[in-house]
């Protein structure tokens, strides 16, 4: 099963679209309602600019992982934590601020504090840089600027593997 979690009105063919809106294939309040039993044996998840709207971060991550097969890939796009335009000032964002390290808390390093039945492995991270504001730079310059200044990165894309 492949799901588009937090689909809103953007329905993706070949995926089960899950959202609180009636247009979705399955109606759930993500972060409040459990995805099971309707959602199970998931092999791929797309979460595109919606995770920041899901309350109860630990709940929805744990709940989603519980519905996934070993090796399931999550493809997540979120506003980056230091984007004041897209993220910091948005009153509709209720999840934690997302950086390349947010999902690392579900890896072995922090296992003592997290659920014991799965871990997440970050396999790819891509930053969407604010080139309109900052112009052109080398990858090293972008990385350095990202750590020092606001609004260098607008969004971030990650591929995350569920390991059970």
C-alpha positions in Angstrom: 0.0 0.0 0.0 1.3 3.5 -0.9 -0.2 6.5 0.9 -0.3 10.3 0.5 -0.6 11.4 4.1 -2.1 14.9 4.6 -3.2 15.0 1.0 -5.5 17.9 1.2 -7.1 18.4 -2.2 -3.9 17.1 -3.9 -4.9 13.5 -4.7 -2.2 11.3 -6.2 -3.2 8.5 -8.5 -2.0 5.1 -7.3 -1.8 6.2 -3.7 -4.4 6.0 -0.9 -5.0 9.7 -0.1 -5.4 10.3 3.7 -6.6 13.6 5.1 -9.3 15.1 7.3 -11.0 16.6 4.3 -13.9 14.6 2.7 -12.2 14.6 -0.7 -9.6 12.1 0.6 -9.9 8.3 0.1 -9.7 7.8 3.9 -10.7 10.5 6.3 -8.4 10.8 9.4 -7.3 13.6 11.6 -3.6 12.8 11.4 -2.0 13.2 14.8 -5.3 12.6 16.6 -6.8 9.5 14.9 -5.0 6.2 14.6 -4.3 5.2 11.0 -5.0 1.5 11.7 -6.8 -0.7 10.8 -7.6 1.0 7.4 -3.9 1.7 6.8 -1.6 -1.3 6.9 1.3 -2.9 5.1 2.5 0.5 3.8 5.5 0.4 1.5 5.7 4.1 0.6 4.5 7.4 2.1 4.4 10.8 0.6 4.0 13.7 3.0 4.2 17.0 1.0 4.0 20.2 3.0 1.6 18.8 5.5 3.6 17.3 8.4 3.9 20.7 10.0 0.2 20.8 10.4 -0.1 17.4 12.2 -0.4 17.7 16.0 1.1 15.3 18.5 4.4 14.6 16.6 5.5 11.5 18.6 2.0 10.0 18.2 1.7 10.4 14.5 5.3 9.2 13.7 4.9 6.2 16.0 1.4 5.5 14.6 2.6 5.8 11.0 5.6 3.6 11.6 3.4 0.9 13.1 1.4 0.8 9.8 4.5 0.4 7.7 6.4 -2.7 6.4 10.1 -3.0 7.2 11.9 -1.0 4.6 9.0 1.4 3.9 10.2 4.7 2.5 8.8 8.1 3.7 9.2 11.0 1.2 8.7 14.1 3.2 8.8 17.8 2.2 8.5 20.3 5.0 9.2 24.0 5.5 12.7 24.4 7.0 12.9 25.5 10.7 14.7 28.8 9.9 12.3 30.0 7.2 10.6 33.0 8.7 8.3 33.4 5.7 7.1 29.8 5.4 7.4 28.5 8.9 8.3 30.5 12.0 5.4 33.0 11.7 2.8 30.5 10.4 0.1 30.0 13.1 -1.1 26.8 11.5 2.1 25.0 12.0 1.7 22.8 15.1 4.5 20.2 14.8 8.1 20.8 15.8 10.4 22.9 13.7 11.9 20.6 11.1 15.6 20.4 10.3 17.8 17.6 8.9 18.0 16.3 12.5 14.3 16.1 13.5 13.9 12.4 12.6 17.3 11.5 13.9 15.7 11.2 17.3 14.1 8.0 16.1 17.6 6.4 15.3 19.6 4.3 17.7 21.3 7.2 19.3 18.1 8.3 21.1 16.4 4.8 21.3 16.2 4.9 25.1 13.6 7.7 24.8 11.7 6.5 21.8 9.5 3.6 20.9 11.3 0.2 20.9 9.5 -1.4 17.9 11.1 0.6 15.0 13.7 3.1 14.1 14.0 5.5 11.2 17.0 5.9 9.0 17.5 9.1 7.0 18.7 8.0 3.6 18.5 11.3 1.7 18.2 15.0 2.6 17.9 17.8 0.0 17.6 21.5 0.9 15.6 23.9 -1.2 17.6 27.1 -1.0 16.2 30.6 -1.3 18.1 31.6 -4.4 15.9 34.7 -5.0 17.1 36.2 -1.7 20.7 34.8 -1.6 21.8 34.4 -5.2 24.2 31.7 -6.4 26.6 29.9 -4.1 28.7 26.8 -4.0 27.5 23.8 -2.0 30.0 24.5 0.8 28.9 28.2 1.0 25.2 27.1 1.1 25.9 24.6 4.0 27.8 27.3 5.9 25.1 29.9 5.4 22.3 27.5 6.3 23.9 27.1 9.8 24.3 30.8 10.3 21.4 32.8 8.9 17.6 32.8 8.6 15.8 32.3 5.3 18.7 30.5 3.5 16.6 27.3 3.2 12.9 27.5 2.4 12.1 23.8 2.5 13.7 20.4 3.0 13.0 17.0 1.4 13.9 13.8 3.2 13.7 10.1 2.3 13.4 8.1 5.5 13.4 4.3 5.8 11.4 2.5 8.5 13.4 -0.3 10.1 11.6 -2.9 12.2 
